[in-house]
Amino acid sequence: MRLRLLRGNKMPRPKISIIGAGGVGATAAHWIASKELADILLVDINEDMAKGKALDLLEAGPVIGFDVDINGTNDFSKIKDSDIVVLTAGMPRKPGMNREDLMQINTKITEEVTEKIAKYAPDSFLIVVTNPVDAMVYLAFKISGFKKNKVIGMAGNLDSTRFRTFIAEELDASVNDVNAIVIGSHSDLMLPLPGHSSVGGILLPELLPKGKIDALVERTKKGGKEVINLLKTLSTSYAPGAGVAEIAEAILKDKKRILSCSAYCDKEYDVNGCFVNVPVVIGNNGIEKIIELKLSSREKKDFEESVGHIRKLIGEAEKCL
């Protein structure tokens, strides 16, 4: 993988540019810095905010022990030579809003920002977080002209993480022993898959009765709304930011992680040209493989409904361009 060569005597180090220095963007920078994955550039129309958050995070380095360069700017040309660009810019969700309510304003933002990413960082991988992510990742793919393996939507990883958390809480088990998967759209039509989830290698249906599993599934579907209703004027940031860092780490370290991400599927799952959250292998070449799960007839039906919802969102987004 191409790594940016720094001037002077420093070792080669990757570069990650994060577009949007709000809650998710700044928190993603926090997790990325703590893992020493790359030098970080925060980009925001509010240059002072981008610079202030970058400096604040940089000053935590001596305490935590990370040693990376962190800067802020409103100048998109500075994302040049980025290995990864993370798109978080847009209006966040507030109580009473669903992700689709953000469509018009975030479509315009995604269009403008993606054009600049394609201009200044054409060789980068693009991780899309902006909601409604199912539509925004598709637009970013079309507008950028990037290859399909280099454009990734983060949401499935977040949804799966929430499912894992709730399972661990219910069983009073370590989250490290929980493997869980969520596919489909990043909406109430997402599909947590209990039959493909396990704790310590034991399938979830063997550990919990159906009623409790159903409750965990429903809580997962409304996981983002639960946090937002508690925060009132703020949106989620810690878990989405961690999800970004996990994907970036898998790419930069060629870890071959199996994560649920929004990936361009064609013949896979009979999707025929749409981005949807499915399990994928992520490594040095971005999305290296899409894993097709054996779904029950009910799961297939629900998945098709979820994909139909994504297609509707994409159509609405394209009307906003």
C-alpha positions in Angstrom: 0.0 0.0 0.0 1.2 3.5 -0.8 2.3 5.4 2.3 3.0 9.1 2.4 6.7 9.8 2.7 7.3 12.5 5.3 10.1 15.1 5.0 13.1 15.0 7.3 14.1 11.9 9.2 10.6 10.7 10.2 9.4 7.3 9.3 6.8 6.9 6.6 3.4 7.4 8.2 -0.2 7.2 6.7 -2.4 10.2 6.6 -6.1 10.3 7.4 -8.2 13.4 6.6 -11.6 13.8 8.4 -14.1 16.0 6.7 -16.3 17.5 9.5 -14.9 18.4 12.9 -18.1 17.9 14.8 -18.9 15.2 17.3 -18.3 12.2 15.1 -15.3 13.6 13.2 -13.5 14.8 16.3 -14.2 11.6 18.2 -13.0 9.5 15.2 -9.8 11.6 15.3 -9.5 10.8 19.1 -9.7 7.0 18.5 -7.4 7.1 15.5 -4.8 9.1 17.4 -5.0 6.8 20.4 -4.2 3.9 18.2 -1.4 5.8 16.5 -2.8 4.8 13.1 -1.9 7.9 11.1 -1.3 11.6 11.0 -4.7 13.4 11.2 -6.1 16.4 9.4 -9.5 17.8 10.6 -11.3 19.8 7.8 -14.3 22.0 8.6 -15.9 25.1 7.2 -15.3 26.5 10.7 -11.5 26.7 10.6 -11.1 27.8 14.2 -13.1 24.8 15.5 -11.1 22.4 13.4 -7.8 23.9 14.6 -9.0 24.1 18.2 -10.1 20.5 18.3 -6.9 19.4 16.6 -4.7 21.3 19.0 -6.7 20.1 22.1 -6.3 16.5 20.9 -2.6 17.0 20.1 -2.0 18.2 23.6 -3.4 14.9 25.0 -0.5 13.1 23.3 2.1 13.5 26.1 -0.4 12.1 28.6 -1.8 9.2 26.6 1.5 8.5 24.8 0.5 8.8 21.2 2.8 10.5 18.8 1.1 11.6 15.6 0.7 15.0 13.8 -2.8 16.5 14.2 -3.9 19.6 12.4 -7.1 21.5 11.5 -8.0 23.6 8.5 -10.8 24.7 6.2 -8.5 24.3 3.1 -9.5 21.2 1.2 -6.4 21.2 -0.9 -4.5 20.1 2.2 -6.1 16.6 2.1 -3.7 15.9 -0.7 -1.9 12.5 -0.3 -4.4 11.2 2.2 -4.5 7.4 2.4 -8.0 7.6 3.9 -10.6 10.3 3.8 -13.5 10.1 6.3 -16.7 12.0 5.4 -18.7 13.0 8.5 -19.8 16.5 7.4 -23.5 17.2 7.5 -26.3 18.0 9.9 -26.6 15.5 12.8 -29.8 13.8 13.9 -31.8 15.4 16.7 -34.6 14.0 18.9 -37.8 13.5 16.8 -35.8 13.2 13.6 -35.1 10.1 11.6 -32.1 9.7 9.3 -34.2 10.4 6.2 -35.1 13.9 7.6 -31.5 14.9 6.9 -31.7 14.1 3.2 -31.9 17.5 1.4 -29.1 19.4 3.3 -26.8 16.4 3.6 -27.1 15.5 -0.1 -25.8 18.9 -1.1 -23.0 18.7 1.5 -22.0 15.2 0.3 -22.0 16.3 -3.3 -19.8 19.3 -2.7 -17.4 17.6 -0.4 -17.0 14.4 -2.5 -16.1 16.5 -5.6 -13.3 18.1 -3.6 -12.2 14.7 -2.3 -12.0 13.3 -5.8 -10.0 16.4 -6.9 -7.5 16.6 -4.1 -7.2 12.9 -2.8 -8.1 10.8 -5.8 -6.1 7.8 -4.6 -7.6 7.6 -1.1 -10.1 5.2 0.4 -13.3 6.9 1.3 -15.2 6.0 4.5 -18.7 7.6 4.6 -20.5 8.3 7.9 -22.9 11.2 6.9 -26.6 10.2 7.3 -28.7 8.9 5.7 -25.5 6.9 5.0 -27.2 4.3 2.8 -27.9 7.0 0.2 -24.8 9.2 0.9 -22.3 6.4 0.3 -24.0 5.6 -3.0 -23.8 9.3 -4.0 -20.2 9.5 -2.9 -19.3 6.5 -5.0 -21.0 7.9 -8.1 -19.7 11.4 -7.7 -16.1 10.4 -6.9 -15.7 7.9 -9.6 -13.7 5.8 -7.1 -13.5 2.0 -7.5 -16.2 0.2 -5.5 -13.7 -1.5 -3.2 -12.5 2.0 -2.1 -15.8 3.4 -0.9 -17.1 2.1 2.4 -20.2 3.0 4.5 -19.5 2.8 8.2 -23.1 2.1 9.6 -23.3 -1.7 9.7 -20.2 -1.8 11.8 -21.9 0.6 14.3 -25.1 -1.4 14.3 -23.3 -4.7 14.9 -21.3 -3.1 17.7 -24.6 -2.0 19.4 -26.0 -5.5 19.0 -22.8 -6.9 20.6 -23.1 -4.5 23.5 -26.7 -5.4 24.3 -26.0 -9.1 24.1 -23.1 -8.8 26.5 -25.2 -6.8 28.9 -28.0 -9.3 28.8 -25.7 -12.3 29.4 -23.4 -10.4 31.8 -20.6 -11.6 29.5 -17.5 -9.9 28.2 -18.1 -8.0 24.9 -14.8 -9.5 23.8 -16.5 -12.9 23.5 -19.5 -11.6 21.6 -19.6 -11.9 17.8 -22.8 -10.4 16.2 -23.8 -9.2 12.8 -26.3 -6.7 11.5 -27.1 -6.4 7.7 -29.4 -4.3 5.6 -30.1 -0.6 5.8 -29.1 1.7 8.6 -32.7 2.3 9.6 -35.5 0.6 11.5 -35.4 -2.0 8.7 -31.9 -3.2 9.6 -31.5 -6.9 10.2 -29.7 -8.1 13.4 -29.0 -11.8 12.8 -29.2 -13.8 16.0 -28.6 -17.1 14.2 -25.3 -15.8 13.0 -24.3 -14.3 16.4 -22.5 -16.1 19.1 -20.9 -15.7 22.6 -17.7 -17.7 23.2 -18.5 -19.7 20.1 -22.0 -20.6 21.4 -24.8 -19.5 19.1 -27.1 -16.9 20.6 -30.3 -19.0 20.3 -28.7 -21.6 22.6 -28.1 -19.0 25.3 -31.3 -16.9 25.3 -35.0 -17.6 24.8 -36.7 -16.1 21.7 -38.4 -13.4 23.7 -35.2 -11.9 25.1 -33.5 -12.2 21.7 -36.4 -10.3 20.0 -36.1 -7.6 22.6 -32.3 -7.2 21.9 -33.1 -7.1 18.2 -35.6 -4.3 18.6 -33.3 -2.3 20.9 -30.5 -2.6 18.3 -32.8 -1.2 15.6 -33.5 1.8 17.8 -30.0 2.0 19.3 -29.1 5.4 17.8 -32.5 6.9 18.7 -32.1 5.7 22.3 -28.8 7.6 22.7 -30.1 10.8 20.9 -33.2 10.9 23.1 -31.0 10.9 26.2 -28.5 13.5 24.8 -31.4 15.8 23.8 -29.3 18.5 21.8 -26.4 16.3 20.9 -26.0 13.2 18.6 -24.0 10.0 18.9 -20.2 10.2 18.6 -18.2 7.8 20.6 -19.4 4.5 19.0 -19.5 5.9 15.4 -16.1 7.4 15.9 -14.8 4.0 17.2 -16.4 2.3 14.2 -14.5 4.6 11.8 -11.2 3.9 13.6 -11.8 0.1 13.4 -12.3 0.3 9.6 -9.3 2.6 9.1 -7.1 0.2 11.1 -8.2 -2.8 9.1 -7.2 -1.0 5.9 -3.9 0.5 7.1 -2.7 -2.7 8.8 -4.1 -5.1 6.3 -5.9 -6.9 9.1 -8.4 -8.8 6.9 -11.2 -8.0 9.4 -14.7 -9.3 8.8 -17.0 -6.4 9.5 -20.5 -5.4 8.5 -20.1 -2.4 6.2 -22.1 -0.7 3.5 -20.5 -2.2 0.3 -21.4 -2.1 -3.3 -23.2 -5.3 -4.1 -24.1 -6.5 -7.6 -24.7 -10.2 -8.0 -24.1 -10.7 -4.3 -27.3 -11.2 -2.4 -29.1 -10.4 -5.8 -28.9 -6.7 -4.9 -28.0 -5.6 -8.5 -26.0 -2.4 -8.0 -26.7 -0.9 -4.6 -24.7 -0.2 -1.4 -26.0 -2.2 1.6 -24.6 -3.4 4.9 -23.2 -6.9 4.6 -20.3 -8.8 6.1 -17.1 -8.0 4.2 -13.4 -8.6 4.5 -11.5 -5.4 4.9 -7.7 -5.1 4.3 -5.1 -3.3 2.4 -7.3 -3.1 -0.7 -10.4 -1.8 1.1 -13.3 -4.1 0.7 -11.6 -7.3 -0.5 -14.5 -9.7 -0.4 -18.2 -9.8 0.3 -19.4 -12.7 2.4 -22.8 -14.1 1.4 -24.6 -15.5 4.4 -27.2 -18.3 4.2 -30.4 -16.5 5.1 -33.7 -18.0 6.1 -36.7 -17.3 3.8 -38.0 -14.7 6.4 -34.5 -13.1 6.6 -34.3 -12.9 2.8 -37.7 -11.3 2.6 -36.8 -8.7 5.3 -33.4 -8.1 3.6 -35.2 -7.4 0.2 -37.5 -4.9 2.0 -34.4 -3.3 3.5 -32.7 -3.0 0.1 -35.9 -1.6 -1.3 -35.8 1.1 1.3 -32.3 2.0 0.4 -33.2 2.3 -3.3 -36.0 4.7 -2.3 -33.6 6.8 -0.3 -31.2 6.9 -3.2 -33.9 8.1 -5.6 -34.9 10.9 -3.1 -31.2 11.9 -2.8 -30.7 12.1 -6.5 -33.7 14.4 -6.8 -31.9 16.8 -4.4 -28.8 17.1 -6.5 
